[in-house]
Amino acid sequence: MKWAAFFMALASSSSLYASFHCEVTVNRVLVYGNGDINVLHSGRNDFTYICNSKGTWKGIDTVTCALWVSMLQSTQNNSKKAIFYYPGEGSCSTLPTYGNAPAPAYIGTVK
């Protein structure tokens, strides 16, 4: 019975499952010569760093980074929306900008 109460308390703790996502229009995808990738989207209206195409950044490797860039450019070119999902507390409008941004857990497209 003690374990059931423990797991119920754990499941009801919102801080353990805190996360947020941004469903946005992609306005610009910038690929810098040093590999930095910055995205300007409607959820923040400022540039948000998502990865580096030349090395692992905050756990995001170069293959994932390249796939994200390709997907975001396609999303922008086809006037689709993208979704950025972030673990932890926050909101799209308060995302830190440039290199201070957290790493997304995933990026996808929305119909």
C-alpha positions in Angstrom: 0.0 0.0 0.0 2.9 2.4 0.7 4.2 1.9 -2.8 0.8 2.7 -4.3 0.8 6.0 -2.4 4.3 6.7 -3.4 3.6 6.2 -7.1 0.4 8.3 -7.0 2.3 11.1 -5.3 5.1 10.8 -7.9 2.6 10.8 -10.8 0.8 13.9 -9.5 4.0 15.9 -9.2 3.9 18.4 -12.1 7.5 19.4 -11.8 8.7 15.9 -12.8 6.7 16.1 -16.1 7.1 19.8 -16.8 7.6 20.5 -20.5 6.3 22.8 -23.2 6.1 22.9 -26.9 5.9 25.6 -29.6 3.8 25.2 -32.7 5.2 27.8 -34.9 5.8 29.3 -38.4 9.4 29.1 -39.3 10.6 32.5 -40.7 14.3 31.9 -41.1 16.9 29.1 -40.7 20.4 30.4 -40.4 23.4 28.0 -40.9 26.7 29.7 -39.9 30.1 28.8 -41.2 31.1 27.5 -37.7 28.1 25.1 -37.8 25.8 27.1 -35.5 22.1 26.8 -36.4 19.7 29.6 -35.4 16.0 29.6 -36.1 13.7 32.6 -36.2 10.1 31.4 -35.6 6.8 32.9 -34.6 6.8 31.5 -31.1 9.7 33.6 -30.0 10.2 36.3 -32.7 14.0 36.2 -32.0 16.7 33.7 -33.0 16.8 30.5 -31.1 19.9 28.2 -31.3 18.9 24.6 -31.9 22.2 22.7 -32.6 25.6 22.8 -34.3 26.2 20.9 -37.6 29.9 20.4 -36.9 29.7 18.9 -33.4 27.5 17.7 -30.6 25.8 20.5 -28.6 23.8 19.7 -25.4 23.4 16.1 -26.5 22.3 16.9 -30.1 24.6 15.2 -32.5 25.5 16.4 -36.1 23.2 13.8 -37.8 20.2 15.0 -35.8 21.1 18.6 -36.4 21.4 18.1 -40.2 18.0 16.3 -40.3 16.4 19.1 -38.2 17.8 21.8 -40.6 16.5 20.0 -43.6 13.1 19.5 -42.1 12.8 23.1 -41.0 13.9 24.5 -44.4 11.3 22.2 -46.0 8.7 23.3 -43.5 9.5 27.0 -44.2 9.5 26.5 -48.0 6.1 24.7 -48.0 4.4 27.1 -45.6 3.8 24.4 -43.0 4.2 24.7 -39.2 6.9 23.2 -37.0 6.7 22.0 -33.5 9.6 22.4 -31.0 9.3 20.3 -27.8 11.4 21.3 -24.7 11.7 19.4 -21.4 11.5 21.5 -18.3 9.8 24.7 -17.3 9.3 27.6 -19.8 7.3 28.9 -22.7 7.9 29.7 -26.3 7.7 33.4 -25.8 10.4 33.3 -23.0 12.8 30.9 -24.7 16.4 32.1 -24.2 17.8 33.4 -27.4 20.9 32.4 -29.4 23.3 30.0 -27.6 21.5 30.4 -24.3 18.5 28.3 -25.5 17.9 24.8 -24.2 18.2 21.9 -26.6 14.9 20.7 -28.0 13.9 17.2 -27.1 12.4 16.9 -30.6 11.5 19.0 -33.6 8.7 18.0 -36.0 6.3 19.2 -38.6 2.6 19.9 -38.1 0.0 19.5 -40.8 
